[in-house]
Amino acid sequence: MDVRSRRFVQWIGIFQPVYKIDPEIGVRIFQDLARRAELRLWLVVDLFETEDAPAVAATLGGMGIEVNQIVDEPRVKRVEVLVEPQLLSTIAQMTAVRWIEEVGEIQKRNDITKWVIQSNLNNQTPVWDMGIHGEGQIIGHIDGKIDFNLKHMPCDHQ
């Protein structure tokens, strides 16, 4: 059956390069002064699942783009790069590319979000109020893989 005849199909067209670029690139003001001063963009280039991430990274490297990290897992294909802003549209034109966005900034927010997992009531910390702070404890990390190249910050109790 032709895809166009399916009732749930609302549109069929060419996946334009501009659709792959996060409109927030270059807009965010970073807290890290070194990151703010960097003239190049630090980007995550997400690829389609069937793509070869190391091959794409090699192509990007051949264009003079600095490749920082390659993720080549069965369901996640990604390349992190430092790139001159004028090369953004060139990357988006690559058929392997699905989405491009800036690498997020890791920020310590324990001092402003500590109440969320304790009570979900603004500034109410019943666990800490009972003297339970977690010193000397082992934690579970569920947001994704721990990047051992980054320095993970200890919890502070403000």
Order of alpha helices (4+ residues) and beta strands (2+ residues): alpha-beta-alpha-beta-beta-alpha-beta-alpha-alpha
